[in-house]
């Protein structure tokens, strides 16, 4: 399995009147061909900024990629011009947005919005584009596609619109699909249908998926690997099994403990106390220190190096340090 | 749709009737008569003239006679220019006024939208400040001041363009500029603000994510949505341009309808007042109707034939 995407040391900042927000502070991850990587974290941790950075859709000003590289099939997208990016967007990398109610243009027909991508990029005739659009509508499970192409977004329900957004993203057969909270705006039954659709699409097209979400339920269903983000950094990555069954970072554990579980009746949920740090002036050490029940003096001062627990499982936490382990054994935690 | 048009048509007729009635009431309540200024006419001649134009009848009868003349589209002869019928005056003046009005609208809409888009795309940039500077000037300077300034500078001092009348395209430039600047400024400001709002919408980001060119994003995805408020304000602007033509026609000595309209009121030329008023109001009402129809074309969510929403 080759790597389709490699992000190294990505930094994104936003310059505002109040100061500079360091939204993404050195993110590293990679994505293998045909797999689904979930980036998980609470609101404001930099998930969406990371995904927008890959598409180079960060509005500049105020946003800017200040450092790092985004290698897509070996080519560094950070160095690409706006024109070069245009030939990548929608063709090689597609994006699905959070809210299907606002992602479609209310004044254009579904057909127009579906077909304009293929027409612009592949220069096909409108008949060919229409054939392709109908094929996509079938793939995402919209019945009577011929008729529905002529309709406008307001004639579709939320779930149907998200299917259309997915169809639009897939029509040029991209190699990478970035889904930014694709199910957050939908109700639970529709969420399940959309997630099944993702699985079906991946089998049918072999597309690699980056799934941005804060919902661990969604992750458990379709992710292969998980990257946990906190305050602009990835603090733990691993396979789904490793993250769910052997979480190492206290924040990952906190996240898992704050998910309601059907099998544990009557137990209280344990939320993580406190709030994430202010990214105008992020702490020098581990950003989770202030909320971490195991915080040590060193945590506040120096950011921990990445520790490899297995080939796929990496964590940035001082608790993984040999010296800390001795300490923990000593106090029998 | 047909039902909607029929309904609108009926409402338009009622509106027109109200305008006619109000004009009649205003007209007869202004002191004076068409024959006041005629020093030569004595009492008998005057009585004969009044009888000739049915002005000796009681007001309700006069009112009914007016209604009849409107329904038959025959406003009768002008009192002040007895050898000409009101219909002749309208037929002569309307094409010129129409040309002035329509050209003004076209110039104002196109230049206003372009200025607005440029300002929005270069938000807080030099072009934005320049465009909005022009817009503020355009809104603040009344068209009659601008008209006089243009005549003074361009026509008199620099002798680049003719000062008055309406005989060639070169003659049209100054009056249209004077009349179009105000509406253009309003359209430019409105387009800019709605465009800025629309450009932050998710579907614009989505269009970018599709890899569309900036040109397509602006004209296919953003502009259509940004134009809705512009269409809304078109009704008011049309009324403004229409009244503006009276003034501009006077200043540039353009032989349009506006001249007859203003003169007829000063001279109490009742048939001409009635004829021009009815004509102007009918025209404005029809234009407003077209604006409403334009809504449905721009935004498919607006449907005319159905009651309530989806």
Interface residues (C-beta under 8 A of the other chain):
Chain A: X55 X57 X85 X86 X87 X88 X89 X90 X91 X94 X95 X97 X99 X102 X103 X104 X105 X106 X107 X108 X109 X116 X117 X120 X121 X152 X154 X155 X165 X168 X169
Chain B: X201 X202 X203 X205 X206 X207 X208 X209 X210 X211 X212 X213 X216 X220 X221 X224 X225 X298 X299 X300 X301 X310
